[in-house]
Amino acid sequence: MAVTGWLESVRTAEKTALLQDGRRKVHYLFPDGKEMAEEYDEKTGELLVRKWRVKSALGALGQWQIEVGEPALPGTGSLGSEFIKEDNANPIFMRKDTKMSFQWRIRNLPYPKDVYSVCVDQKERCIVVRTTNKKYYKKFSIPDLDRYQLPLDESSLSFAHANCTLIISYQKPKEVLAAESELQKELKKVKPAHSSDGDCKTQ
């Protein structure tokens, strides 16, 4: 079964862990050269960050692609701050899961709740967000369900709107909850290093 397959690939990956700033940071190196880095709240076990990095055909390391957590701010230094000021009214899309749900937040969407439509596109295996005023449109997948090869269920989807933020929730299937529980058991076997100076392999 696909759930077992993904768990097995996580088990066989080379893992290093670090405790830093109240977070448990875990770095995975898979046999195919892919890297995954996760950060968990040390007290609650909640997933705060998940990002991926793959090597190019020439073997160079690519940029980290964020799957869960705050998106990286564009640019650095004074130029970067100018860009941030310029773009801070644009919608900002990020994923921040809870224990029981996958959850996405789209900030800077000021329209009332009845303007939004959020639905599952079964053919493309993604969630589609659109507005009746045609001001916003976005499609995104749930990589976890793809990894576990589980179907998308419209009845698991819900959304709310508050403070110019659209919050989309998808209830985690029982197979995912069970797999996440197994993964936590697996991660407890990885002996973490302690760091106070920010020297972390995943950065």
C-alpha positions, 0 to 999 in steps of 0.5 A: 500500500502507498502509505506503507511505501512512503513510511518505508522511504522515510524509515530508510532515509538518512536522518539527522536531528537538532534541538534548537529554539524550542524546535526539533529540526529533522533533515532527511537524505533519501537514496535518490539524493532528494533532501527533506527538512522538517521542523516540529514544535518540541512541546506539541509535536506540531509540524511547523516547516517542511521543505524539499531540495533536489539536485539538478541534472548536473548535481548542483543543489537547488533552492529549498521549496517550502511545502509547509510554513511561512514563504521565504521573503523575496530578496535580501538587504535593502533591495529585498525590503523595497520589494516586500513593501511594494508587494505587501498588498498582494495575496500571500499563500502559505500552508500551516497544518493542525493536528487534525487538518491540512490547512492553508492561509491566503492573506490579503484577500479583503472580499466577503466570504460569500465571494469565494468558491473552494472545491476539489478538482478530482481530475487534476487532484487539486483544490481550486479557489476562485472568486465570483468577482474574478479577482483571485484564482488559485489551484494547489495540490495536497502533496501528502495525499499524492505521496500516500496515493489517497483520493481527495474527498470534497466533504473533507474540505471547508473554509472560513474568512476573517481579517482579510485571510481565507483559511482553507482546511482539509480534514486529514484522512485516518490513514494519514493520521495513523502514518503521522503517528508512526512517523513520530515514533520513528523520529523519536529513535533519532538522537538529536544534537543540541545547538544554541548557535544556529549551526544546523545542517538543514539551513 
